């Protein structure tokens, strides 16, 4: 598949590149997959998924930024993850098991996404020669993300988490409110200000 401006602009070429990192896919298989995708556009602050709903979609971010968050026992929002361009966003456990979601997903900017439904995923397993391998690899990536997040909170110092976040999410400070960044790092906004100063002076 050769890149063209139309596919690049709507995220399909980026999705194709991502898929081919995981599996070999023929042109006919690719055409079948792309034909089933839908394209959705969200405004800044729109909610794509509410906690307690069953997640029925996987979102591939073509443009913009998503935040995955939950409400803790103090009724405060806690940011779990940010989904930048050319990455997936969903609640995989809810999506795969058909159970109420533990998370909400919100657009932090005007955001365009390619949507993969549960039915489409089942068709991918059935039609693509390596469809099940693709699903397994994506699920593994999500497992590693969750594992790294939990390990970082318990093992890494806040400054290490801060610097890892900067590497993982370039320019995130210019794209989301600081309280969302603080909650992602599991620290207070005041502590975040101190970390910024320490990072800039060391």
VMD Tcl script that draws the C-alpha trace (Angstrom):
set ca {
  {0.00 0.00 0.00}
  {1.46 3.35 -1.06}
  {0.85 6.47 0.97}
  {-1.45 9.16 -0.41}
  {-2.64 12.41 1.16}
  {-6.23 11.24 1.58}
  {-5.32 8.11 3.49}
  {-2.71 9.98 5.50}
  {-5.18 12.67 6.52}
  {-7.87 10.29 7.76}
  {-5.47 7.98 9.59}
  {-5.91 4.90 7.41}
  {-2.31 4.82 6.20}
  {-1.06 5.14 9.79}
  {-3.39 2.31 10.81}
  {-2.08 0.20 7.92}
  {1.50 0.85 9.04}
  {0.62 -0.16 12.58}
  {-1.10 -3.37 11.48}
  {1.89 -4.40 9.36}
  {4.14 -4.06 12.40}
  {2.17 -6.97 13.86}
  {1.18 -9.18 10.90}
  {1.53 -9.65 7.15}
  {-1.64 -8.58 5.37}
  {-2.58 -8.87 1.70}
  {-4.06 -6.01 -0.33}
  {-7.43 -7.76 -0.49}
  {-7.46 -8.31 3.28}
  {-6.52 -4.67 3.84}
  {-9.25 -3.46 1.50}
  {-11.78 -5.60 3.38}
  {-10.71 -4.19 6.75}
  {-10.73 -0.57 5.63}
  {-14.16 -0.97 4.04}
  {-15.64 -1.83 7.43}
  {-14.11 1.07 9.34}
  {-16.23 4.06 10.27}
  {-14.94 7.58 10.79}
  {-16.18 9.69 13.69}
  {-15.47 13.30 14.66}
  {-15.64 14.65 18.21}
  {-15.40 18.13 19.65}
  {-13.14 19.05 22.54}
  {-14.61 17.77 25.85}
  {-16.98 15.32 24.13}
  {-17.39 12.02 25.98}
  {-16.90 8.93 23.81}
  {-17.49 6.43 26.62}
  {-18.98 6.85 30.08}
  {-17.92 4.77 33.06}
  {-20.53 2.03 33.57}
  {-21.40 1.72 29.87}
  {-20.33 -1.33 27.88}
  {-17.47 -0.37 25.57}
  {-18.37 -1.52 22.06}
  {-15.67 0.29 20.07}
  {-11.93 0.57 19.69}
  {-10.85 4.06 18.66}
  {-7.79 4.72 16.50}
  {-6.87 8.39 16.84}
  {-6.32 9.94 13.41}
  {-6.13 13.49 14.75}
  {-6.42 14.92 18.23}
  {-6.09 13.47 21.72}
  {-8.15 11.24 24.00}
  {-7.99 10.87 27.78}
  {-8.96 7.67 29.58}
  {-9.96 8.32 33.18}
  {-11.99 7.03 36.12}
  {-13.67 8.43 39.23}
  {-12.07 7.36 42.50}
  {-13.71 6.77 45.88}
  {-13.30 10.47 46.70}
  {-15.32 11.37 43.60}
  {-12.22 12.80 41.92}
  {-11.19 12.22 38.31}
  {-8.01 10.19 37.86}
  {-6.33 10.10 34.47}
  {-5.23 6.59 33.50}
  {-3.87 7.18 30.00}
  {-3.58 9.62 27.11}
  {-4.13 8.43 23.52}
  {-2.15 10.46 21.00}
  {-2.40 10.39 17.21}
  {-1.87 6.95 15.65}
  {-2.63 5.03 18.85}
  {-5.65 3.08 20.08}
  {-8.04 4.08 22.85}
  {-10.64 1.83 24.49}
  {-11.47 -0.10 27.64}
  {-10.29 -3.49 26.44}
  {-11.71 -5.47 29.35}
  {-15.18 -4.02 28.81}
  {-14.84 -4.38 25.05}
  {-13.75 -8.02 25.10}
  {-15.93 -9.25 27.98}
  {-19.04 -7.15 27.35}
  {-19.05 -5.86 30.94}
  {-19.61 -2.29 32.24}
  {-16.59 -0.08 31.70}
  {-14.39 1.02 34.58}
  {-13.28 4.06 32.59}
  {-14.56 7.06 30.68}
  {-12.99 8.34 27.46}
  {-12.97 12.06 26.65}
  {-11.71 14.11 23.70}
  {-9.19 16.65 25.00}
  {-9.05 18.38 21.62}
  {-11.19 18.29 18.50}
  {-10.54 14.66 17.62}
  {-11.06 12.41 14.58}
  {-11.07 8.65 15.06}
  {-11.34 5.48 13.04}
  {-13.71 3.08 14.76}
  {-13.38 -0.69 15.05}
  {-16.55 -2.34 16.36}
  {-16.68 -5.65 18.21}
  {-18.40 -7.23 15.21}
  {-15.62 -6.02 12.93}
  {-12.99 -7.52 15.21}
  {-14.73 -10.88 15.02}
  {-14.77 -10.59 11.23}
  {-11.05 -9.83 11.25}
  {-10.44 -13.00 13.23}
  {-12.50 -14.94 10.71}
  {-11.31 -13.43 7.40}
  {-7.67 -12.44 7.88}
  {-5.12 -15.21 7.69}
  {-3.32 -13.76 10.72}
  {-6.35 -12.05 12.27}
  {-6.16 -13.80 15.62}
  {-2.46 -12.95 15.90}
  {-3.30 -9.28 15.30}
  {-5.92 -9.31 18.04}
  {-3.53 -11.05 20.41}
  {-0.73 -8.56 19.76}
  {-3.00 -5.56 20.35}
  {-4.27 -7.11 23.57}
  {-0.69 -7.77 24.68}
  {0.20 -4.14 24.06}
  {-2.68 -3.09 26.31}
  {-1.55 -5.52 29.00}
  {1.97 -4.07 28.90}
  {0.55 -0.55 29.13}
  {-1.46 -1.44 32.25}
  {1.46 -3.32 33.76}
  {3.89 -0.46 33.15}
  {1.42 2.03 34.63}
  {0.94 0.04 37.84}
  {4.65 -0.73 38.19}
  {5.60 2.93 37.69}
  {3.30 4.10 40.50}
  {4.75 1.62 43.01}
  {8.38 1.46 41.88}
  {9.41 4.72 40.20}
  {9.97 8.04 41.93}
  {7.67 10.89 40.82}
  {10.46 12.62 38.86}
  {11.16 9.40 36.95}
  {7.44 9.05 36.17}
  {7.38 12.68 35.03}
  {10.29 12.18 32.62}
  {8.87 8.92 31.32}
  {5.58 10.70 30.65}
  {7.35 13.42 28.68}
  {8.96 10.76 26.49}
  {5.75 8.82 26.00}
  {3.54 11.87 25.36}
  {5.58 14.64 23.67}
  {4.23 18.17 24.20}
  {1.51 16.87 26.51}
  {1.90 19.95 28.73}
  {0.69 22.15 25.87}
  {-2.27 19.92 25.07}
  {-4.06 19.07 28.33}
  {-4.77 20.87 31.63}
  {-2.14 20.49 34.32}
  {-4.54 18.83 36.77}
  {-4.99 15.98 34.27}
  {-1.23 15.52 34.09}
  {-0.96 15.59 37.89}
  {-3.64 12.90 38.24}
  {-1.92 10.78 35.56}
  {1.26 10.92 37.65}
  {-0.74 10.25 40.84}
  {0.48 13.48 42.45}
  {-1.02 16.86 43.37}
  {-0.83 19.92 41.08}
  {1.51 21.56 43.63}
  {3.83 18.55 43.46}
  {3.71 18.74 39.67}
  {4.95 22.33 39.79}
  {7.88 21.21 41.95}
  {8.68 18.40 39.52}
  {8.71 20.82 36.60}
  {11.22 23.00 38.45}
  {13.38 20.01 39.40}
  {13.31 18.68 35.84}
  {14.35 22.04 34.42}
  {17.20 22.55 36.90}
  {18.78 19.08 36.96}
}
mol new
graphics top color blue
foreach p $ca { graphics top sphere $p radius 0.5 }
foreach p [lrange $ca 0 end-1] q [lrange $ca 1 end] { graphics top cylinder $p $q radius 0.2 }
display resetview
